[in-house]
């Protein structure tokens, strides 16, 4: 991974969730801090995430970062992706 693809730019977050992006916005990192789970997002997964993120932001403008990211985490199956990314998922 090149330096501009490392998701180090803080996008938003709260007590339970954080979202980071790379300089070129081709890689994002969604983190569920409470469970120590992280999902790297790129390519098709990133496109789907950003579409859902935009939809949730528009549908729930009063949501804070934790509420917004929790909604996406729960409905988007990101806990499963996080388990798969860490190798903890069952085959």
C-alpha atoms as one frame of an Amber mdcrd trajectory, in Angstrom:
protein
   0.000   0.000   0.000   1.410   3.387  -0.921   1.437   6.297   1.505  -1.548
   8.021  -0.137  -3.601   4.828   0.266  -3.095   4.508   4.014  -6.420   5.480
   5.692  -5.058   7.980   8.237  -7.335  10.998   7.705 -10.048  11.179  10.356
 -13.466  11.584   8.708 -15.715  11.290  11.759 -16.228   9.263  14.889 -17.471
   9.081  18.421 -17.089   6.901  21.482 -17.834   3.639  19.630 -17.066   4.114
  15.922 -14.453   5.850  13.774 -14.101   6.386  10.047 -10.786   7.157   8.344
  -9.889   7.804   4.690  -6.717   7.727   2.647  -5.379  10.929   1.070  -6.714
   9.895  -2.332  -9.980   8.566  -0.834  -9.534   5.144  -2.458  -9.333   3.316
   0.885 -11.417   3.853   4.009 -11.240   2.205   7.397 -14.362   1.687   9.519
 -13.600   0.854  13.136 -15.966  -0.413  15.844 -13.889   0.504  18.885 -16.040
  -1.249  21.501 -15.450  -4.670  19.915 -11.974  -3.852  18.513 -13.168  -4.656
  14.988 -11.899  -2.934  11.847 -13.054  -3.144   8.240 -10.864  -1.907   5.396
 -13.030  -0.613   2.544 -11.908  -0.369  -1.074 -13.221  -0.913  -4.580 -16.818
  -2.237  -4.685 -17.144  -2.417  -0.901 -16.108   1.216  -0.636 -18.569   2.282
  -3.326 -21.406   0.476  -1.526 -20.362   1.929   1.832 -20.179   5.513   0.532
 -23.603   5.179  -1.086 -25.106   3.932   2.181 -23.192   6.567   4.183 -24.594
   9.337   1.987 -28.120   7.898   2.239 -27.971   7.685   6.054 -26.572  11.233
   6.326 -29.460  12.568   4.232 -32.175  10.444   5.870 -31.047  11.169   9.440
 -29.436  14.626   9.459 -29.630  14.872  13.263 -27.687  11.643  13.855 -24.262
  12.014  15.409 -21.243  10.059  14.145 -21.804   7.053  16.423 -25.487   6.786
  15.485 -24.742   7.165  11.775 -21.861   4.677  11.704 -23.712   2.203  13.965
 -26.678   2.244  11.585 -24.407   1.453   8.652 -22.400  -1.130  10.620 -25.550
  -3.004  11.671 -27.401  -2.866   8.374 -24.398  -3.333   6.102 -23.037  -6.531
   7.616 -19.732  -4.920   8.515 -19.223  -7.026  11.645 -19.120 -10.077   9.373
 -16.624  -8.348   7.066 -14.489  -7.382  10.061 -14.420 -10.962  11.303 -13.482
 -12.128   7.799 -10.721  -9.505   7.561  -9.193 -10.634  10.858  -9.517 -14.309
  10.019 -11.886 -14.915  12.930 -14.833 -15.837  10.716 -15.801 -19.476  10.383
 -15.481 -21.168   6.986
